[in-house]
Amino acid sequence: MDGQDEAKGLNFEQAFGELESLVERLERGDVGLEESITAFERGLALHRACQQALDDAERKVEILGQKGAVLQPQPFVADER
């Protein structure tokens, strides 16, 4: 399983927390070039996972908003990207 697949398995809070930690490490500058590149690649995968979670949540809210004052559950299928 690559970093992208691993990031998809995390919930938003987990992915965002790990992304914050990676950014802090990179900003401190206490990692070497190869480790920085690896951390950057992981950060991109985590960013994509967070963005996907936010996009999915936005679509759910739009579905609920279209129903007006009477909210009814609707099936939701996340896009496979």
C-alpha positions in Angstrom: 0.0 0.0 0.0 1.5 3.4 -0.9 1.2 6.6 1.0 -1.8 7.8 -1.1 -3.7 4.6 -0.2 -2.8 4.8 3.4 -3.9 8.5 3.6 -7.3 7.5 2.1 -7.8 5.1 5.0 -7.6 8.0 7.5 -10.5 10.1 8.7 -10.2 13.9 8.2 -9.0 14.6 11.8 -6.3 11.9 11.6 -5.1 13.1 8.1 -5.1 16.8 9.1 -3.3 16.1 12.4 -0.6 14.2 10.6 -0.3 16.9 8.0 0.1 19.5 10.7 2.9 17.5 12.3 4.7 17.1 8.9 4.5 20.8 8.2 5.9 21.6 11.7 8.9 19.2 11.1 9.6 20.6 7.7 9.4 24.2 9.0 11.9 23.4 11.8 14.3 22.3 9.1 15.7 19.5 11.2 15.3 16.8 8.5 17.6 15.9 5.6 16.8 16.3 1.9 15.6 12.7 1.3 13.4 12.7 4.4 12.1 16.2 3.4 11.1 14.8 0.0 9.4 11.8 1.5 7.6 14.0 4.0 6.5 16.4 1.2 5.1 13.4 -0.8 3.2 12.2 2.2 1.9 15.7 2.8 0.5 15.8 -0.7 -1.3 12.5 -0.1 -2.7 13.8 3.2 -3.8 17.0 1.6 -5.6 15.1 -1.1 -7.3 12.9 1.5 -8.4 16.0 3.5 -9.7 17.7 0.4 -11.7 14.7 -0.6 -13.2 14.5 2.9 -14.2 18.2 2.7 -15.6 17.7 -0.8 -17.7 14.7 0.4 -19.0 16.7 3.4 -19.9 19.6 1.1 -21.9 17.4 -1.2 -23.7 15.9 1.8 -24.7 19.4 3.0 -25.8 20.3 -0.5 -28.0 17.2 -0.7 -29.6 18.1 2.7 -30.0 21.7 1.7 -31.9 20.8 -1.4 -34.6 19.1 0.6 -35.7 22.4 2.2 -37.2 22.5 5.7 -38.1 18.9 5.7 -34.8 16.9 5.7 -34.9 13.4 4.5 -32.0 10.9 4.4 -30.6 10.5 0.9 -28.2 7.8 -0.2 -24.7 9.1 -0.6 -22.0 7.5 -2.7 -18.5 9.1 -2.5 -16.7 9.6 -5.8 -13.8 7.2 -6.3 -10.9 9.3 -7.3 
